Amino acid sequence: MSRTRRDGDPRTGAARRAFRSAAVCAAAALCVLSALFGTFSPAGKAASAAGASSAIVVEVSTGRVLSESNADAKAYPASTTKILTALVVLETLPLDLVVTVPREAAGVEGSSVYLRAGEKLTVEELLYALMLRSGNDAAMALALAAGGSVPRFAAMMNERAEKCGAKHSHFVNPHGLHDDEHYTTARDLALITAEAYGNRDFCRIVSTRSVTVGEGESRRYFANKNKLLGTYGGANGVKTGFTTKSGRCLVGGAYRDGMQLVSVVLNRYDMWEATRAMLDKAFGEYEMRDMLSLPAAEDGGRAVEVRFDERGAPVPAKYPVKRSGESVGTVFV
């Protein structure tokens, strides 16, 4: 027995086509509305930024930004967190202090140097484990030695980050294992790293390509995971990072012709290529110029404030200026 289809039933040919057209239009309208609300609502914007790639290059002595892309977007730093961990530890504990590895540090998930509870290493040895091999267990041992607890050490990290000028970051652990409340931006991470470059021990450790630490059963060989070292001219740091939520992250550092640069790329699958290209571009376009040789600042040009230390020397002594020429002048304060 055949079924009859009434006019207007969406199962009829013409009506079915009209129904489909209306459905497509409704779906398209819904997508547009979703995009609009996702763009303009704070929650939508934050969610989008958390998944975006970002990058920046800064000159360390002046903090001048030489290039940037989405540098203020919220991002997860993964193990690049350990730059701040190292800085806080270096400013808190002596390098030769012997640390007994606590039970909480043994067996921390993720990247590890396989520390054993009760094992004894110096702060310096643990810092090599932290920065060369990205040991999450080393991060935990150092945090507990410096802060007594993870929450206390995280508070120390946040306080130090704020002093670096990092205003849009929040840290809850010393290693960078994912937590929704553990985040930063490319700009903030560059500011933190530039500050860390002012510590000689930090520079020495992060530029080390390989090292053997410990004695007896605690003897370990660490090779630095940073592929820039030995393959990029002037490379002298800094740290890699990766989680499934953060994507691939790399903070690079290189020194050429009196100019120390720090680069940050977050959530970039091609982090090595991107970093090399950014550093090449910055070194190719900028050079350090004596601030006292720059002309007096005029309207329409970049004004650089020249301050003097207690010896009467300008701080900083030099400033990055485009090789092609740009209107940069000084203002004495």
Phi and psi in degrees as GROMACS dihedral restraints (atoms count N, CA, C in turn):
[ dihedral_restraints ]
;  ai    aj    ak    al  type     phi  dphi    fc
    3     4     5     6     1   -82.4    20    10
    4     5     6     7     1   150.7    20    10
    6     7     8     9     1   -96.1    20    10
    7     8     9    10     1   138.1    20    10
    9    10    11    12     1   -91.3    20    10
   10    11    12    13     1   145.5    20    10
   12    13    14    15     1  -115.9    20    10
   13    14    15    16     1   122.8    20    10
   15    16    17    18     1   -78.7    20    10
   16    17    18    19     1   152.4    20    10
   18    19    20    21     1   -58.9    20    10
   19    20    21    22     1   137.0    20    10
   21    22    23    24     1    95.2    20    10
   22    23    24    25     1   -15.5    20    10
   24    25    26    27     1   -70.4    20    10
   25    26    27    28     1   126.7    20    10
   27    28    29    30     1   -61.8    20    10
   28    29    30    31     1    -8.1    20    10
   30    31    32    33     1   -82.7    20    10
   31    32    33    34     1   -11.1    20    10
   33    34    35    36     1   -76.5    20    10
   34    35    36    37     1   154.9    20    10
   36    37    38    39     1   -55.4    20    10
   37    38    39    40     1   -61.2    20    10
   39    40    41    42     1   -64.6    20    10
   40    41    42    43     1   -43.0    20    10
   42    43    44    45     1   -65.6    20    10
   43    44    45    46     1   -35.9    20    10
   45    46    47    48     1   -64.6    20    10
   46    47    48    49     1   -41.4    20    10
   48    49    50    51     1   -64.5    20    10
   49    50    51    52     1   -39.6    20    10
   51    52    53    54     1   -65.9    20    10
   52    53    54    55     1   -39.4    20    10
   54    55    56    57     1   -63.2    20    10
   55    56    57    58     1   -43.4    20    10
   57    58    59    60     1   -63.5    20    10
   58    59    60    61     1   -41.7    20    10
   60    61    62    63     1   -61.0    20    10
   61    62    63    64     1   -42.3    20    10
   63    64    65    66     1   -64.8    20    10
   64    65    66    67     1   -38.3    20    10
   66    67    68    69     1   -66.1    20    10
   67    68    69    70     1   -40.9    20    10
   69    70    71    72     1   -62.6    20    10
   70    71    72    73     1   -44.4    20    10
   72    73    74    75     1   -61.6    20    10
   73    74    75    76     1   -42.4    20    10
   75    76    77    78     1   -63.5    20    10
   76    77    78    79     1   -41.1    20    10
   78    79    80    81     1   -64.5    20    10
   79    80    81    82     1   -41.6    20    10
   81    82    83    84     1   -63.3    20    10
   82    83    84    85     1   -42.4    20    10
   84    85    86    87     1   -62.7    20    10
   85    86    87    88     1   -39.6    20    10
   87    88    89    90     1   -63.5    20    10
   88    89    90    91     1   -40.5    20    10
   90    91    92    93     1   -62.5    20    10
   91    92    93    94     1   -42.6    20    10
   93    94    95    96     1   -62.4    20    10
   94    95    96    97     1   -45.4    20    10
   96    97    98    99     1   -63.4    20    10
   97    98    99   100     1   -40.3    20    10
   99   100   101   102     1   -63.3    20    10
  100   101   102   103     1   -41.4    20    10
  102   103   104   105     1   -64.2    20    10
  103   104   105   106     1   -41.5    20    10
  105   106   107   108     1   -63.7    20    10
  106   107   108   109     1   -47.8    20    10
  108   109   110   111     1   -68.1    20    10
  109   110   111   112     1   -35.2    20    10
  111   112   113   114     1   -65.6    20    10
  112   113   114   115     1   -31.8    20    10
  114   115   116   117     1   -77.4    20    10
  115   116   117   118     1   -41.1    20    10
  117   118   119   120     1   -96.2    20    10
  118   119   120   121     1   -14.6    20    10
  120   121   122   123     1   -85.1    20    10
  121   122   123   124     1   139.4    20    10
  123   124   125   126     1   -55.2    20    10
  124   125   126   127     1   -40.0    20    10
  126   127   128   129     1   -65.1    20    10
  127   128   129   130     1   -42.3    20    10
  129   130   131   132     1   -64.1    20    10
  130   131   132   133     1   -40.7    20    10
  132   133   134   135     1   -65.0    20    10
  133   134   135   136     1   -43.9    20    10
  135   136   137   138     1   -64.1    20    10
  136   137   138   139     1   -41.3    20    10
  138   139   140   141     1   -64.9    20    10
  139   140   141   142     1   -39.7    20    10
  141   142   143   144     1   -66.0    20    10
  142   143   144   145     1   -43.5    20    10
  144   145   146   147     1   -64.3    20    10
  145   146   147   148     1   -34.0    20    10
  147   148   149   150     1   -63.4    20    10
  148   149   150   151     1   -23.9    20    10
  150   151   152   153     1  -104.5    20    10
  151   152   153   154     1     5.2    20    10
  153   154   155   156     1   -91.0    20    10
  154   155   156   157     1   151.2    20    10
  156   157   158   159     1   -81.6    20    10
  157   158   159   160     1   154.0    20    10
  159   160   161   162     1  -150.1    20    10
  160   161   162   163     1   158.9    20    10
  162   163   164   165     1  -158.6    20    10
  163   164   165   166     1   156.3    20    10
  165   166   167   168     1  -162.1    20    10
  166   167   168   169     1   151.3    20    10
  168   169   170   171     1  -130.0    20    10
  169   170   171   172     1   129.3    20    10
  171   172   173   174     1  -129.2    20    10
  172   173   174   175     1   152.1    20    10
  174   175   176   177     1   -91.1    20    10
  175   176   177   178     1   129.4    20    10
  177   178   179   180     1   -67.8    20    10
  178   179   180   181     1   -46.7    20    10
  180   181   182   183     1   -66.7    20    10
  181   182   183   184     1   -32.2    20    10
  183   184   185   186     1  -106.3    20    10
  184   185   186   187     1   -21.3    20    10
  186   187   188   189     1    78.2    20    10
  187   188   189   190     1     9.2    20    10
  189   190   191   192     1   -67.3    20    10
  190   191   192   193     1   132.9    20    10
  192   193   194   195     1   -81.9    20    10
  193   194   195   196     1   121.3    20    10
  195   196   197   198     1   -94.7    20    10
  196   197   198   199     1   -26.2    20    10
  198   199   200   201     1  -162.5    20    10
  199   200   201   202     1   155.2    20    10
  201   202   203   204     1  -160.0    20    10
  202   203   204   205     1   153.9    20    10
  204   205   206   207     1  -149.1    20    10
  205   206   207   208     1   113.6    20    10
  207   208   209   210     1    56.4    20    10
  208   209   210   211     1    34.2    20    10
  210   211   212   213     1   -68.0    20    10
  211   212   213   214     1   -15.9    20    10
  213   214   215   216     1  -104.6    20    10
  214   215   216   217     1     9.6    20    10
  216   217   218   219     1   -73.3    20    10
  217   218   219   220     1   141.2    20    10
  219   220   221   222     1   -62.0    20    10
  220   221   222   223     1   135.7    20    10
  222   223   224   225     1  -148.4    20    10
  223   224   225   226     1   158.6    20    10
  225   226   227   228     1   -98.1    20    10
  226   227   228   229     1   125.0    20    10
  228   229   230   231     1   -83.9    20    10
  229   230   231   232     1   -12.5    20    10
  231   232   233   234     1    50.4    20    10
  232   233   234   235     1  -136.0    20    10
  234   235   236   237     1   -76.6    20    10
  235   236   237   238     1    -5.8    20    10
  237   238   239   240     1   -65.5    20    10
  238   239   240   241     1   -14.2    20    10
  240   241   242   243     1   -50.7    20    10
  241   242   243   244     1   -33.8    20    10
  243   244   245   246     1   -66.3    20    10
  244   245   246   247     1   -14.9    20    10
  246   247   248   249     1   -62.3    20    10
  247   248   249   250     1   -47.9    20    10
  249   250   251   252     1   -68.7    20    10
  250   251   252   253     1   -39.4    20    10
  252   253   254   255     1   -56.5    20    10
  253   254   255   256     1   -47.5    20    10
  255   256   257   258     1   -62.2    20    10
  256   257   258   259     1   -42.6    20    10
  258   259   260   261     1   -61.3    20    10
  259   260   261   262     1   -46.7    20    10
  261   262   263   264     1   -62.8    20    10
  262   263   264   265     1   -43.1    20    10
  264   265   266   267     1   -63.9    20    10
  265   266   267   268     1   -45.4    20    10
  267   268   269   270     1   -61.5    20    10
  268   269   270   271     1   -30.3    20    10
  270   271   272   273     1   -89.7    20    10
  271   272   273   274     1    -2.5    20    10
  273   274   275   276     1  -115.2    20    10
  274   275   276   277     1   -40.1    20    10
  276   277   278   279     1  -118.5    20    10
  277   278   279   280     1   145.4    20    10
  279   280   281   282     1   -72.2    20    10
  280   281   282   283     1   146.8    20    10
  282   283   284   285     1   -62.4    20    10
  283   284   285   286     1   -31.8    20    10
  285   286   287   288     1   -89.6    20    10
  286   287   288   289     1     3.8    20    10
  288   289   290   291     1   -64.9    20    10
  289   290   291   292     1   130.4    20    10
  291   292   293   294     1   -86.3    20    10
  292   293   294   295     1   126.3    20    10
  294   295   296   297     1  -109.3    20    10
  295   296   297   298     1   128.9    20    10
  297   298   299   300     1   -88.8    20    10
  298   299   300   301     1   120.3    20    10
  300   301   302   303     1   -63.1    20    10
  301   302   303   304     1   119.3    20    10
  303   304   305   306     1   -76.9    20    10
  304   305   306   307     1   160.6    20    10
  306   307   308   309     1   -58.0    20    10
  307   308   309   310     1   -35.7    20    10
  309   310   311   312     1   -64.8    20    10
  310   311   312   313     1   -23.1    20    10
  312   313   314   315     1   -87.8    20    10
  313   314   315   316     1   -23.1    20    10
  315   316   317   318     1   -76.9    20    10
  316   317   318   319     1   127.0    20    10
  318   319   320   321     1    82.5    20    10
  319   320   321   322     1    19.4    20    10
  321   322   323   324     1   -62.8    20    10
  322   323   324   325     1   138.3    20    10
  324   325   326   327     1   -65.2    20    10
  325   326   327   328     1   164.0    20    10
  327   328   329   330     1    82.6    20    10
  328   329   330   331     1  -155.4    20    10
  330   331   332   333     1   -58.3    20    10
  331   332   333   334     1   133.2    20    10
  333   334   335   336     1  -148.2    20    10
  334   335   336   337     1   153.5    20    10
  336   337   338   339     1  -108.5    20    10
  337   338   339   340     1    10.2    20    10
  339   340   341   342     1    60.4    20    10
  340   341   342   343     1    52.9    20    10
  342   343   344   345     1   -68.5    20    10
  343   344   345   346     1   148.4    20    10
  345   346   347   348     1  -111.1    20    10
  346   347   348   349     1   139.6    20    10
  348   349   350   351     1   -56.1    20    10
  349   350   351   352     1   131.2    20    10
  351   352   353   354     1    91.7    20    10
  352   353   354   355     1   -12.8    20    10
  354   355   356   357     1   -66.6    20    10
  355   356   357   358     1   148.0    20    10
  357   358   359   360     1  -116.4    20    10
  358   359   360   361     1   125.1    20    10
  360   361   362   363     1  -138.5    20    10
  361   362   363   364     1   156.1    20    10
  363   364   365   366     1   -80.1    20    10
  364   365   366   367     1   163.4    20    10
  366   367   368   369     1   -57.5    20    10
  367   368   369   370     1   -42.2    20    10
  369   370   371   372     1   -61.5    20    10
  370   371   372   373     1   -43.5    20    10
  372   373   374   375     1   -63.6    20    10
  373   374   375   376     1   -39.8    20    10
  375   376   377   378     1   -67.9    20    10
  376   377   378   379     1   -32.5    20    10
  378   379   380   381     1   -68.0    20    10
  379   380   381   382     1   -36.8    20    10
  381   382   383   384     1   -62.9    20    10
  382   383   384   385     1   -42.7    20    10
  384   385   386   387     1   -62.0    20    10
  385   386   387   388     1   -37.6    20    10
  387   388   389   390     1   -67.3    20    10
  388   389   390   391     1   -49.5    20    10
  390   391   392   393     1   -92.8    20    10
  391   392   393   394     1   -26.9    20    10
  393   394   395   396     1   -88.5    20    10
  394   395   396   397     1   -41.9    20    10
  396   397   398   399     1  -110.5    20    10
  397   398   399   400     1    -0.3    20    10
  399   400   401   402     1    60.0    20    10
  400   401   402   403     1    40.6    20    10
  402   403   404   405     1   -68.7    20    10
  403   404   405   406     1   114.4    20    10
  405   406   407   408     1   -67.4    20    10
  406   407   408   409     1   -31.2    20    10
  408   409   410   411     1   -68.8    20    10
  409   410   411   412     1   -36.7    20    10
  411   412   413   414     1   -66.1    20    10
  412   413   414   415     1   -38.2    20    10
  414   415   416   417     1   -61.4    20    10
  415   416   417   418     1   -43.2    20    10
  417   418   419   420     1   -66.6    20    10
  418   419   420   421     1   -42.4    20    10
  420   421   422   423     1   -62.3    20    10
  421   422   423   424     1   -42.4    20    10
  423   424   425   426     1   -68.3    20    10
  424   425   426   427     1   -41.1    20    10
  426   427   428   429     1   -62.4    20    10
  427   428   429   430     1   -43.3    20    10
  429   430   431   432     1   -69.4    20    10
  430   431   432   433     1   -33.8    20    10
  432   433   434   435     1   -70.1    20    10
  433   434   435   436     1   -36.4    20    10
  435   436   437   438     1   -86.6    20    10
  436   437   438   439     1   -35.1    20    10
  438   439   440   441     1  -113.9    20    10
  439   440   441   442     1   -16.2    20    10
  441   442   443   444     1    87.7    20    10
  442   443   444   445     1   -27.2    20    10
  444   445   446   447     1  -157.5    20    10
  445   446   447   448     1   159.8    20    10
  447   448   449   450     1   -64.3    20    10
  448   449   450   451     1   -45.9    20    10
  450   451   452   453     1   -58.9    20    10
  451   452   453   454     1   -40.3    20    10
  453   454   455   456     1   -66.5    20    10
  454   455   456   457     1   -42.4    20    10
  456   457   458   459     1   -67.0    20    10
  457   458   459   460     1   -38.3    20    10
  459   460   461   462     1   -61.2    20    10
  460   461   462   463     1   -38.0    20    10
  462   463   464   465     1   -63.4    20    10
  463   464   465   466     1   -39.3    20    10
  465   466   467   468     1   -64.0    20    10
  466   467   468   469     1   -39.6    20    10
  468   469   470   471     1   -62.4    20    10
  469   470   471   472     1   -46.7    20    10
  471   472   473   474     1   -65.8    20    10
  472   473   474   475     1   -37.9    20    10
  474   475   476   477     1   -64.9    20    10
  475   476   477   478     1   -42.7    20    10
  477   478   479   480     1   -69.0    20    10
  478   479   480   481     1   -38.6    20    10
  480   481   482   483     1   -61.4    20    10
  481   482   483   484     1   -41.5    20    10
  483   484   485   486     1   -63.6    20    10
  484   485   486   487     1   -37.2    20    10
  486   487   488   489     1   -67.1    20    10
  487   488   489   490     1   -26.2    20    10
  489   490   491   492     1   -76.1    20    10
  490   491   492   493     1   -10.9    20    10
  492   493   494   495     1    98.5    20    10
  493   494   495   496     1     5.2    20    10
  495   496   497   498     1   -79.5    20    10
  496   497   498   499     1   102.4    20    10
  498   499   500   501     1   -99.8    20    10
  499   500   501   502     1    -8.6    20    10
  501   502   503   504     1  -125.9    20    10
  502   503   504   505     1    38.2    20    10
  504   505   506   507     1  -126.7    20    10
  505   506   507   508     1   155.8    20    10
  507   508   509   510     1  -151.8    20    10
  508   509   510   511     1   128.3    20    10
  510   511   512   513     1  -119.1    20    10
  511   512   513   514     1   139.1    20    10
  513   514   515   516     1  -123.9    20    10
  514   515   516   517     1    -5.2    20    10
  516   517   518   519     1  -150.8    20    10
  517   518   519   520     1   165.5    20    10
  519   520   521   522     1   -89.7    20    10
  520   521   522   523     1    -6.5    20    10
  522   523   524   525     1  -113.4    20    10
  523   524   525   526     1   -24.4    20    10
  525   526   527   528     1    96.4    20    10
  526   527   528   529     1     5.5    20    10
  528   529   530   531     1   -57.0    20    10
  529   530   531   532     1   143.5    20    10
  531   532   533   534     1   -61.7    20    10
  532   533   534   535     1   136.9    20    10
  534   535   536   537     1  -151.2    20    10
  535   536   537   538     1   133.2    20    10
  537   538   539   540     1   -58.9    20    10
  538   539   540   541     1   -25.1    20    10
  540   541   542   543     1   -93.6    20    10
  541   542   543   544     1    10.3    20    10
  543   544   545   546     1  -113.0    20    10
  544   545   546   547     1   101.7    20    10
  546   547   548   549     1  -150.5    20    10
  547   548   549   550     1   168.2    20    10
  549   550   551   552     1  -157.5    20    10
  550   551   552   553     1  -166.9    20    10
  552   553   554   555     1  -134.7    20    10
  553   554   555   556     1   163.3    20    10
  555   556   557   558     1   -60.6    20    10
  556   557   558   559     1   -40.0    20    10
  558   559   560   561     1   -64.5    20    10
  559   560   561   562     1   -45.9    20    10
  561   562   563   564     1   -62.0    20    10
  562   563   564   565     1   -42.4    20    10
  564   565   566   567     1   -66.1    20    10
  565   566   567   568     1   -34.0    20    10
  567   568   569   570     1   -66.1    20    10
  568   569   570   571     1   -40.2    20    10
  570   571   572   573     1   -64.5    20    10
  571   572   573   574     1   -42.0    20    10
  573   574   575   576     1   -63.3    20    10
  574   575   576   577     1   -44.1    20    10
  576   577   578   579     1   -67.8    20    10
  577   578   579   580     1   -40.1    20    10
  579   580   581   582     1   -59.8    20    10
  580   581   582   583     1   -38.9    20    10
  582   583   584   585     1   -65.4    20    10
  583   584   585   586     1   -41.6    20    10
  585   586   587   588     1   -63.9    20    10
  586   587   588   589     1   -31.4    20    10
  588   589   590   591     1   -65.7    20    10
  589   590   591   592     1   -13.7    20    10
  591   592   593   594     1   -78.8    20    10
  592   593   594   595     1    -5.2    20    10
  594   595   596   597     1  -103.0    20    10
  595   596   597   598     1   117.9    20    10
  597   598   599   600     1   -62.6    20    10
  598   599   600   601     1   -38.8    20    10
  600   601   602   603     1   -65.9    20    10
  601   602   603   604     1   -37.0    20    10
  603   604   605   606     1   -60.7    20    10
  604   605   606   607     1   -48.8    20    10
  606   607   608   609     1   -59.9    20    10
  607   608   609   610     1   -42.1    20    10
  609   610   611   612     1   -64.4    20    10
  610   611   612   613     1   -43.2    20    10
  612   613   614   615     1   -69.0    20    10
  613   614   615   616     1   -47.9    20    10
  615   616   617   618     1   -73.0    20    10
  616   617   618   619     1   -16.3    20    10
  618   619   620   621     1   -94.4    20    10
  619   620   621   622     1    -1.2    20    10
  621   622   623   624     1   -76.7    20    10
  622   623   624   625     1   127.3    20    10
  624   625   626   627     1   -82.5    20    10
  625   626   627   628     1   -32.7    20    10
  627   628   629   630     1  -160.9    20    10
  628   629   630   631     1   154.7    20    10
  630   631   632   633     1  -159.4    20    10
  631   632   633   634     1   150.0    20    10
  633   634   635   636     1  -111.4    20    10
  634   635   636   637     1   129.2    20    10
  636   637   638   639     1  -125.6    20    10
  637   638   639   640     1   162.6    20    10
  639   640   641   642     1    75.5    20    10
  640   641   642   643     1   173.7    20    10
  642   643   644   645     1  -136.1    20    10
  643   644   645   646     1   156.4    20    10
  645   646   647   648     1    58.5    20    10
  646   647   648   649     1  -130.4    20    10
  648   649   650   651     1   -68.6    20    10
  649   650   651   652     1   -17.6    20    10
  651   652   653   654     1   -93.0    20    10
  652   653   654   655     1     4.6    20    10
  654   655   656   657     1   -72.9    20    10
  655   656   657   658     1   128.8    20    10
  657   658   659   660     1  -141.7    20    10
  658   659   660   661     1   148.1    20    10
  660   661   662   663     1  -109.6    20    10
  661   662   663   664     1   127.0    20    10
  663   664   665   666     1  -116.9    20    10
  664   665   666   667     1   125.9    20    10
  666   667   668   669     1  -107.2    20    10
  667   668   669   670     1   133.3    20    10
  669   670   671   672     1   -67.8    20    10
  670   671   672   673     1   133.4    20    10
  672   673   674   675     1   -76.2    20    10
  673   674   675   676     1   -10.2    20    10
  675   676   677   678     1   -78.0    20    10
  676   677   678   679     1   105.8    20    10
  678   679   680   681     1   -71.3    20    10
  679   680   681   682     1   -12.6    20    10
  681   682   683   684     1   -66.4    20    10
  682   683   684   685     1   -35.2    20    10
  684   685   686   687     1   -65.1    20    10
  685   686   687   688     1   123.6    20    10
  687   688   689   690     1    86.2    20    10
  688   689   690   691     1   -10.2    20    10
  690   691   692   693     1  -121.0    20    10
  691   692   693   694     1   -14.2    20    10
  693   694   695   696     1  -125.0    20    10
  694   695   696   697     1   126.4    20    10
  696   697   698   699     1   -57.5    20    10
  697   698   699   700     1   122.0    20    10
  699   700   701   702     1    86.7    20    10
  700   701   702   703     1    -1.5    20    10
  702   703   704   705     1   -61.0    20    10
  703   704   705   706     1   133.6    20    10
  705   706   707   708     1  -143.4    20    10
  706   707   708   709     1    29.7    20    10
  708   709   710   711     1   162.0    20    10
  709   710   711   712     1   179.7    20    10
  711   712   713   714     1  -138.7    20    10
  712   713   714   715     1   -64.0    20    10
  714   715   716   717     1  -161.6    20    10
  715   716   717   718     1   139.7    20    10
  717   718   719   720     1   -98.0    20    10
  718   719   720   721     1   168.5    20    10
  720   721   722   723     1  -163.2    20    10
  721   722   723   724     1   149.9    20    10
  723   724   725   726     1  -163.6    20    10
  724   725   726   727     1   131.9    20    10
  726   727   728   729     1  -140.4    20    10
  727   728   729   730     1   167.6    20    10
  729   730   731   732     1   -64.8    20    10
  730   731   732   733     1   -27.9    20    10
  732   733   734   735     1   -83.8    20    10
  733   734   735   736     1   -32.1    20    10
  735   736   737   738     1   -85.9    20    10
  736   737   738   739     1   -27.1    20    10
  738   739   740   741     1    75.3    20    10
  739   740   741   742     1  -172.2    20    10
  741   742   743   744     1   -81.2    20    10
  742   743   744   745     1   131.9    20    10
  744   745   746   747     1  -130.2    20    10
  745   746   747   748     1   145.8    20    10
  747   748   749   750     1  -150.5    20    10
  748   749   750   751     1   126.7    20    10
  750   751   752   753     1  -105.6    20    10
  751   752   753   754     1   119.3    20    10
  753   754   755   756     1  -110.0    20    10
  754   755   756   757     1   160.0    20    10
  756   757   758   759     1  -145.3    20    10
  757   758   759   760     1   141.1    20    10
  759   760   761   762     1  -154.1    20    10
  760   761   762   763     1   146.3    20    10
  762   763   764   765     1  -125.8    20    10
  763   764   765   766     1   123.9    20    10
  765   766   767   768     1  -145.0    20    10
  766   767   768   769     1   138.5    20    10
  768   769   770   771     1    48.6    20    10
  769   770   771   772     1    44.3    20    10
  771   772   773   774     1    77.6    20    10
  772   773   774   775     1     9.9    20    10
  774   775   776   777     1  -120.7    20    10
  775   776   777   778     1   118.0    20    10
  777   778   779   780     1   -98.4    20    10
  778   779   780   781     1   118.1    20    10
  780   781   782   783     1  -109.4    20    10
  781   782   783   784     1   149.8    20    10
  783   784   785   786     1  -124.7    20    10
  784   785   786   787     1   130.4    20    10
  786   787   788   789     1  -118.8    20    10
  787   788   789   790     1   148.1    20    10
  789   790   791   792     1  -133.8    20    10
  790   791   792   793     1   127.1    20    10
  792   793   794   795     1  -127.4    20    10
  793   794   795   796     1   128.5    20    10
  795   796   797   798     1  -121.9    20    10
  796   797   798   799     1   133.9    20    10
  798   799   800   801     1    59.8    20    10
  799   800   801   802     1    52.4    20    10
  801   802   803   804     1  -125.8    20    10
  802   803   804   805     1   119.1    20    10
  804   805   806   807     1   -65.3    20    10
  805   806   807   808     1   -28.2    20    10
  807   808   809   810     1  -103.1    20    10
  808   809   810   811     1    45.8    20    10
  810   811   812   813     1   -61.0    20    10
  811   812   813   814     1   -35.0    20    10
  813   814   815   816     1   -68.5    20    10
  814   815   816   817     1   -49.0    20    10
  816   817   818   819     1   -63.5    20    10
  817   818   819   820     1   -42.7    20    10
  819   820   821   822     1   -62.7    20    10
  820   821   822   823     1   -41.9    20    10
  822   823   824   825     1   -65.0    20    10
  823   824   825   826     1   -46.0    20    10
  825   826   827   828     1   -60.1    20    10
  826   827   828   829     1   -42.9    20    10
  828   829   830   831     1   -64.7    20    10
  829   830   831   832     1   -41.9    20    10
  831   832   833   834     1   -64.8    20    10
  832   833   834   835     1   -43.8    20    10
  834   835   836   837     1   -67.8    20    10
  835   836   837   838     1   -42.1    20    10
  837   838   839   840     1   -57.3    20    10
  838   839   840   841     1   -45.8    20    10
  840   841   842   843     1   -63.0    20    10
  841   842   843   844     1   -43.9    20    10
  843   844   845   846     1   -66.4    20    10
  844   845   846   847     1   -45.2    20    10
  846   847   848   849     1   -65.4    20    10
  847   848   849   850     1   -32.6    20    10
  849   850   851   852     1   -74.3    20    10
  850   851   852   853     1   -29.3    20    10
  852   853   854   855     1   -97.2    20    10
  853   854   855   856     1   -23.1    20    10
  855   856   857   858     1  -121.2    20    10
  856   857   858   859     1   155.4    20    10
  858   859   860   861     1  -143.8    20    10
  859   860   861   862     1   155.0    20    10
  861   862   863   864     1   -83.9    20    10
  862   863   864   865     1   129.2    20    10
  864   865   866   867     1  -119.8    20    10
  865   866   867   868     1   143.0    20    10
  867   868   869   870     1   -61.0    20    10
  868   869   870   871     1   123.7    20    10
  870   871   872   873     1   -62.0    20    10
  871   872   873   874     1   -32.4    20    10
  873   874   875   876     1   -74.5    20    10
  874   875   876   877     1   -11.3    20    10
  876   877   878   879     1   -94.2    20    10
  877   878   879   880     1    -8.4    20    10
  879   880   881   882     1   -74.8    20    10
  880   881   882   883     1   146.4    20    10
  882   883   884   885     1   -68.4    20    10
  883   884   885   886     1   165.0    20    10
  885   886   887   888     1   -63.8    20    10
  886   887   888   889     1   140.7    20    10
  888   889   890   891     1   -64.0    20    10
  889   890   891   892     1   137.9    20    10
  891   892   893   894     1  -125.0    20    10
  892   893   894   895     1   164.2    20    10
  894   895   896   897     1   -59.4    20    10
  895   896   897   898     1   138.8    20    10
  897   898   899   900     1    92.7    20    10
  898   899   900   901     1    -8.4    20    10
  900   901   902   903     1  -115.6    20    10
  901   902   903   904     1   167.7    20    10
  903   904   905   906     1   -75.2    20    10
  904   905   906   907     1   127.4    20    10
  906   907   908   909     1  -100.5    20    10
  907   908   909   910     1   126.6    20    10
  909   910   911   912     1  -111.1    20    10
  910   911   912   913     1   122.5    20    10
  912   913   914   915     1   -77.2    20    10
  913   914   915   916     1   129.3    20    10
  915   916   917   918     1  -105.5    20    10
  916   917   918   919     1   115.2    20    10
  918   919   920   921     1  -110.4    20    10
  919   920   921   922     1   161.2    20    10
  921   922   923   924     1  -124.6    20    10
  922   923   924   925     1   143.8    20    10
  924   925   926   927     1   -84.5    20    10
  925   926   927   928     1  -173.1    20    10
  927   928   929   930     1   -65.9    20    10
  928   929   930   931     1   -17.1    20    10
  930   931   932   933     1   -94.4    20    10
  931   932   933   934     1    -1.7    20    10
  933   934   935   936     1    87.3    20    10
  934   935   936   937     1    10.8    20    10
  936   937   938   939     1   -89.0    20    10
  937   938   939   940     1   141.9    20    10
  939   940   941   942     1   -66.9    20    10
  940   941   942   943     1   143.3    20    10
  942   943   944   945     1  -125.8    20    10
  943   944   945   946     1   115.9    20    10
  945   946   947   948     1   -73.1    20    10
  946   947   948   949     1   164.4    20    10
  948   949   950   951     1   -76.4    20    10
  949   950   951   952     1   -29.9    20    10
  951   952   953   954     1  -129.8    20    10
  952   953   954   955     1   163.8    20    10
  954   955   956   957     1  -140.5    20    10
  955   956   957   958     1   138.7    20    10
  957   958   959   960     1   -74.7    20    10
  958   959   960   961     1   124.2    20    10
  960   961   962   963     1  -128.1    20    10
  961   962   963   964     1   144.3    20    10
  963   964   965   966     1   -63.0    20    10
  964   965   966   967     1   134.8    20    10
  966   967   968   969     1   -63.5    20    10
  967   968   969   970     1   -30.4    20    10
  969   970   971   972     1   -74.9    20    10
  970   971   972   973     1    -6.0    20    10
  972   973   974   975     1    96.7    20    10
  973   974   975   976     1   134.5    20    10
  975   976   977   978     1  -154.6    20    10
  976   977   978   979     1   159.1    20    10
  978   979   980   981     1   -80.6    20    10
  979   980   981   982     1    93.5    20    10
  981   982   983   984     1  -125.5    20    10
  982   983   984   985     1   127.8    20    10
  984   985   986   987     1  -134.0    20    10
  985   986   987   988     1   173.0    20    10
  987   988   989   990     1  -111.9    20    10
  988   989   990   991     1   150.8    20    10
  990   991   992   993     1  -128.2    20    10
  991   992   993   994     1   119.8    20    10
  993   994   995   996     1   -84.5    20    10
  994   995   996   997     1   127.4    20    10
